[in-house]
Structure formats: C-alpha cells, structure tokens
Amino acid sequence: SQPFFVAEVFTGSPGKYVTLKDTIAGFKAIVGGEYDHLPEQAFYMIGGIEEAAAG
C-alpha cells in the first residue's frame, strides 16, 4: 500500500507517487518471489518497492 496525498492532513505522513511502470515492476517482483524474505509489514505505507527492500 502507499500513503495518499489526500490523507496527509490526517496522518501527517507525506503522500508518495509511484508510476504505473514502477507499480507493475514491483508487482512482478513480489509475485516472482524476489521479496519473499521480507515480512508483510515491510510493504505497508511505502512508495516504490525499493523502499521495502531498504527496510
């Protein structure tokens, strides 16, 4: 999931923009098992997939 710009006023977390190309690439990587070693929480409220990998 990603933080949305419209929710920033309520959450205090800035919104993130992820391009469609990056979204599809991240999805393929997840489905392909490249991130199976990461806990589910690593994918919560991030921007691109590289943020999950960075920890």
KALIN-V777178 format. One line per field, one symbol per residue. ss: DSSP state (H for helix, E for strand, L for the rest). psi: psi as a letter, one per 20 degrees, with the letter a starting at -180 (. if undefined). burial: 1 if it has 24 or more other ideal C-beta (glycine too) atoms within 12 Angstrom, else 0. Layout:
ss: ???
psi: ???
burial: ???
This chain:
ss: LLLLHHHHHHHLLLLLLLLHHHHHHHHHHHHLLLLLLLLHHHHLLLLLHHHHHHL
psi: rqpqhhihhhhipqqqppqgghggggghgghijhkhiqqhhiiplrdrhhhghh.
burial: 0100000000000000010000000100000000100000001001101001000
